[in-house]
Amino acid sequence: MKKTDPDLLLFHAPLLRQGMTTPKAMRDVLYALAPATAASMWFFGLSAALILGACIAGAVMAEWLFASQEARGESLRDASGILTGLLLGLTLPPGLPLWMAFLGGFVGIALGKVIWGGLGHNLFNPALLGRAFLLATFPIAMTTWVPAVSDGGFFQVYAGNLALPFMQAPVDGVTAATPLGMMKFEQEVTPLTNLMFGKISGSLGETSGLLLLLGGVYLWLRRDLDWRIPASILLSVLIFSAILSLVDAVRFPSPLFSVFSGGLLLGAIYMATDPVTSPVTPRGAWIFGIGVGVLVMLIRVFGGLPEGVMYAILLMNAATPLIDRYTQPRVFGRGTDSK
């Protein structure tokens, strides 16, 4: 019998090969967001699909336009542009004009990724940067909320979606406040079941807290995220809101309301955990998450806006290099530096 395999195999470094790649990680996040994306279409109909498609189209166009000739195909195959557009779309109101959604996706990639040097070099989350641009440029459109479509109204399109660029948008017949807005300005509490399952006004990605948690469990099982970041964010919000509710239960929301309302779950699980813009050390992840949670509650309770997830994550993104610098573990075999 002839032996074909050698006794010793020599390979170049790295010797430990891992099956996880950037395209696989991006696809995992897309799979995790699929239930929440389907829920947004169920509650807001065709308008949700149009806004998500416009955001993705803007992000992909920016990827294709600014990529070099050699890397153009590669930048599209890793699905990062698609994921950025999808995340941005889930943070937008259902009645937003489609051209604004397209512009937000384009700016998110152009200013949030390309000018930093491409994938893996950006300081801020591109989807949140795109949303911040839209909120600063079109504040009225970004804070105009509409109720969910009626039963059987999937093919209804909100009037605001069809507004022409830089023209007055048609006003939808009915508008509605978000649960956070009603709590902050009217002390009206939305039932927890509606926050977890039901039809509520708000961004597309705020439709179902349970589906967002389900996607987060999938990402944790696939080891696509550092569990310390969402855990520290949610724990910080729970503790902060529990203390405030003990002080004044009428004025301040309950802990569970604070967790399931607004975009906290979407931001904590899918945006704050971006490996490029979050700390890489375990201690740094806890510091980052606690900072996001505390800032969210400070903005919600004491700020002028009912929601603060976007600003909290962007501010902590800016602090990530400093956190990484001061939380690096000591190298083995090296003592403390002497003067």
C-alpha positions in Angstrom: 0.0 0.0 0.0 1.4 3.4 -1.0 1.4 6.2 1.5 0.5 9.5 -0.1 0.3 11.8 2.9 3.6 13.1 4.3 4.4 12.7 8.0 5.0 16.4 8.5 3.0 19.3 6.9 4.6 22.7 6.9 2.4 25.8 6.5 3.0 29.5 6.7 1.4 31.6 9.4 -1.3 32.0 10.6 -1.5 28.4 11.6 -5.0 28.6 13.1 -7.5 29.1 10.3 -11.0 30.5 11.0 -14.0 30.1 8.8 -15.4 33.5 9.7 -14.9 36.2 7.1 -16.1 39.7 6.6 -18.8 38.7 4.0 -20.0 35.9 6.3 -20.3 38.3 9.2 -22.2 40.8 7.2 -24.6 38.2 5.9 -25.2 36.9 9.4 -26.3 40.4 10.5 -28.6 40.5 7.4 -30.1 37.2 8.4 -30.5 38.4 12.0 -32.3 41.5 10.8 -34.6 39.6 8.5 -37.5 39.1 11.1 -37.5 42.8 12.1 -37.3 43.8 8.5 -40.3 41.6 7.7 -42.2 43.1 10.6 -41.5 46.6 9.4 -43.1 45.7 6.1 -46.0 44.0 7.8 -46.8 47.1 9.9 -45.9 49.9 7.4 -46.6 48.1 4.1 -45.0 48.9 0.8 -43.6 52.2 2.1 -41.2 50.3 4.3 -39.9 48.2 1.4 -39.5 51.4 -0.7 -37.5 53.3 2.0 -35.2 50.3 2.7 -34.6 49.8 -1.0 -33.8 53.5 -1.5 -31.3 53.5 1.4 -29.6 50.3 0.1 -29.5 51.8 -3.4 -27.8 55.0 -2.2 -25.3 53.1 -0.1 -24.4 50.6 -2.9 -24.1 53.4 -5.4 -21.7 55.3 -3.2 -19.7 52.0 -2.8 -19.5 51.5 -6.5 -18.8 55.2 -7.4 -15.9 55.8 -4.9 -14.3 52.4 -5.1 -11.2 51.9 -7.3 -11.4 49.9 -10.5 -9.7 46.9 -8.9 -11.7 46.9 -5.7 -15.1 47.9 -7.1 -16.4 44.4 -7.3 -14.9 43.3 -4.0 -16.4 46.3 -2.1 -19.9 45.2 -3.3 -19.4 41.5 -2.6 -18.7 41.9 1.1 -22.3 43.2 1.6 -21.2 46.0 3.9 -23.0 48.6 1.7 -26.2 46.6 1.7 -26.0 46.2 5.5 -25.4 49.9 6.0 -28.4 50.8 3.9 -30.6 48.4 5.7 -29.6 49.6 9.1 -30.1 53.2 8.1 -33.5 52.4 6.6 -34.6 50.7 9.9 -33.9 54.0 11.8 -36.0 56.2 9.5 -39.7 57.2 9.7 -42.1 55.4 7.4 -43.3 58.5 5.7 -39.9 59.9 4.7 -39.5 61.0 1.1 -37.6 58.3 -0.9 -35.1 60.7 -2.3 -34.0 61.6 1.3 -33.6 57.9 2.1 -31.4 57.5 -1.0 -29.3 60.6 0.0 -28.9 59.3 3.5 -27.5 55.9 2.3 -25.2 57.7 -0.1 -23.9 60.1 2.5 -23.6 57.3 5.1 -21.1 55.4 2.9 -19.3 58.5 1.5 -18.8 60.4 4.7 -19.0 57.5 7.2 -16.7 55.0 5.4 -15.0 56.1 2.1 -13.2 59.2 3.4 -11.8 57.2 6.3 -10.1 54.8 4.0 -12.8 52.2 3.4 -13.9 49.1 5.3 -12.3 48.7 8.7 -10.9 52.3 9.0 -14.0 54.3 9.9 -14.4 55.9 13.3 -18.2 56.3 13.3 -20.9 53.9 12.4 -21.8 54.8 8.8 -25.6 54.1 9.1 -25.9 56.4 12.2 -23.8 59.0 10.5 -26.2 58.9 7.6 -29.1 59.3 9.9 -27.4 62.2 11.8 -26.9 63.9 8.4 -30.6 63.5 7.5 -31.8 64.7 11.0 -29.6 67.8 10.8 -30.6 68.6 7.2 -34.3 67.7 7.2 -35.4 67.8 10.8 -39.2 68.2 10.1 -39.3 65.2 7.8 -37.2 63.1 10.1 -39.5 63.8 13.1 -42.9 63.4 11.3 -44.4 60.0 12.3 -47.3 58.2 10.8 -49.3 55.3 12.2 -49.1 51.8 10.9 -51.2 50.9 7.9 -54.6 49.4 8.4 -55.3 45.7 7.9 -54.9 44.7 4.2 -53.3 47.9 3.3 -49.8 46.6 2.4 -49.9 48.3 -1.0 -50.8 51.7 0.4 -48.0 54.2 0.1 -47.7 57.2 2.5 -48.0 60.5 0.6 -44.7 61.8 2.0 -42.8 59.0 0.3 -43.6 60.4 -3.2 -42.4 64.0 -2.6 -40.1 65.4 -5.3 -36.6 66.4 -4.3 -36.4 69.8 -2.6 -40.2 70.3 -3.0 -42.9 70.5 -0.3 -43.9 67.0 0.8 -47.6 66.2 0.8 -49.0 66.0 4.3 -50.3 62.6 5.4 -53.8 62.6 6.7 -53.0 61.2 10.1 -49.8 61.6 12.1 -48.9 60.0 15.4 -46.4 60.5 18.2 -43.9 57.8 19.2 -44.1 56.1 22.6 -41.1 58.0 23.8 -42.6 61.3 22.7 -45.8 60.5 24.5 -44.0 59.5 27.6 -41.7 62.5 27.6 -44.2 65.3 26.8 -47.5 63.8 27.9 -46.6 61.2 30.6 -48.6 58.7 28.6 -47.3 55.1 28.8 -47.6 52.8 25.9 -48.5 49.2 26.9 -45.5 46.9 27.0 -47.2 44.3 24.7 -47.5 47.0 22.0 -43.7 47.7 22.3 -42.9 44.0 22.0 -45.4 42.9 19.4 -47.8 45.6 18.2 -48.3 48.5 15.9 -46.6 51.6 17.2 -45.5 54.8 15.6 -41.8 55.3 15.2 -38.9 54.2 13.0 -39.2 51.1 10.8 -36.9 49.1 13.1 -38.9 49.8 16.3 -41.7 47.5 15.3 -40.9 44.5 17.5 -38.5 44.3 20.4 -38.8 40.5 20.6 -37.8 40.0 17.0 -34.8 42.3 17.5 -33.8 40.2 20.6 -34.2 37.0 18.6 -31.8 38.3 16.0 -29.4 39.3 18.7 -29.4 35.7 20.1 -28.6 34.4 16.6 -25.6 36.8 16.3 -24.4 35.7 19.8 -24.6 32.0 18.9 -22.7 32.7 15.7 -20.1 34.7 17.7 -20.6 37.7 15.5 -20.8 40.2 18.3 -19.3 40.9 21.7 -22.1 40.2 24.2 -20.5 42.6 26.7 -21.6 45.6 24.7 -25.4 45.0 24.4 -25.4 43.5 28.0 -23.7 46.6 29.5 -26.0 49.0 27.5 -29.2 47.3 28.5 -28.1 46.9 32.2 -27.1 50.5 32.4 -30.5 51.6 31.0 -32.3 49.2 33.4 -30.5 50.4 36.5 -30.7 54.1 35.5 -34.4 54.0 34.7 -35.2 51.9 37.9 -33.6 54.5 40.1 -35.6 57.3 38.3 -38.9 55.4 38.5 -38.4 55.0 42.2 -38.0 58.8 42.5 -41.1 59.6 40.4 -43.0 56.7 38.8 -45.3 59.1 37.0 -42.7 61.3 35.3 -40.1 58.7 34.6 -40.6 55.5 32.6 -40.3 52.0 34.0 -37.1 50.0 33.2 -38.8 47.6 30.7 -40.4 50.6 28.9 -37.0 52.2 28.6 -35.5 49.0 27.1 -38.3 48.2 24.6 -39.1 51.7 23.5 -37.4 53.7 20.8 -34.4 52.4 19.0 -32.4 51.1 22.0 -32.5 47.4 21.1 -31.7 48.1 17.4 -28.8 50.3 18.4 -27.5 48.2 21.3 -27.5 44.9 19.3 -26.8 45.8 15.7 -25.0 49.2 15.8 -23.0 49.6 19.0 -21.5 46.2 18.4 -19.9 47.2 15.1 -16.4 45.7 15.5 -14.7 48.6 13.7 -16.2 51.4 15.8 -16.3 49.7 19.2 -13.5 48.7 21.6 -11.7 45.4 21.1 -10.7 44.8 24.8 -13.2 43.2 27.3 -12.8 46.0 29.8 -13.2 48.5 27.0 -16.4 46.9 25.8 -17.9 47.3 29.3 -16.8 50.9 29.5 -18.2 51.6 26.0 -21.6 50.0 26.7 -22.0 51.7 30.1 -21.2 55.0 28.5 -23.8 54.4 25.7 -26.5 53.4 28.2 -25.9 56.4 30.5 -25.9 58.9 27.7 -29.1 57.4 26.3 -30.9 57.9 29.6 -29.4 61.4 30.1 -30.6 62.5 26.7 -34.0 60.9 27.0 -34.8 62.3 30.5 -33.0 65.6 30.7 -32.4 66.5 27.0 -34.7 68.2 24.5 -35.2 65.1 22.4 -37.2 62.0 23.4 -34.6 59.7 21.9 -30.8 59.6 22.3 -29.5 56.3 21.0 -27.9 57.7 17.8 -26.0 60.5 19.6 -24.9 58.2 22.5 -23.4 55.6 20.1 -21.7 58.3 17.9 -20.2 60.0 21.0 -18.9 56.7 22.3 -17.5 55.8 18.8 -15.4 59.0 19.1 -14.1 57.8 22.5 -13.3 54.2 21.2 -9.6 54.9 20.3 -9.0 56.4 23.8 -10.8 53.5 25.5 -8.7 50.9 23.6 -5.5 52.8 24.5 -6.1 52.7 28.2 -7.6 49.2 28.5 -5.0 47.2 26.7 -3.9 44.2 28.8 -0.3 43.9 29.9 1.9 41.9 27.6 3.3 38.7 29.0 6.9 38.9 30.1 6.9 42.7 30.3 6.8 44.6 33.6 5.7 48.1 34.3 7.7 50.8 32.7 10.3 52.3 35.0 11.0 56.0 35.0 
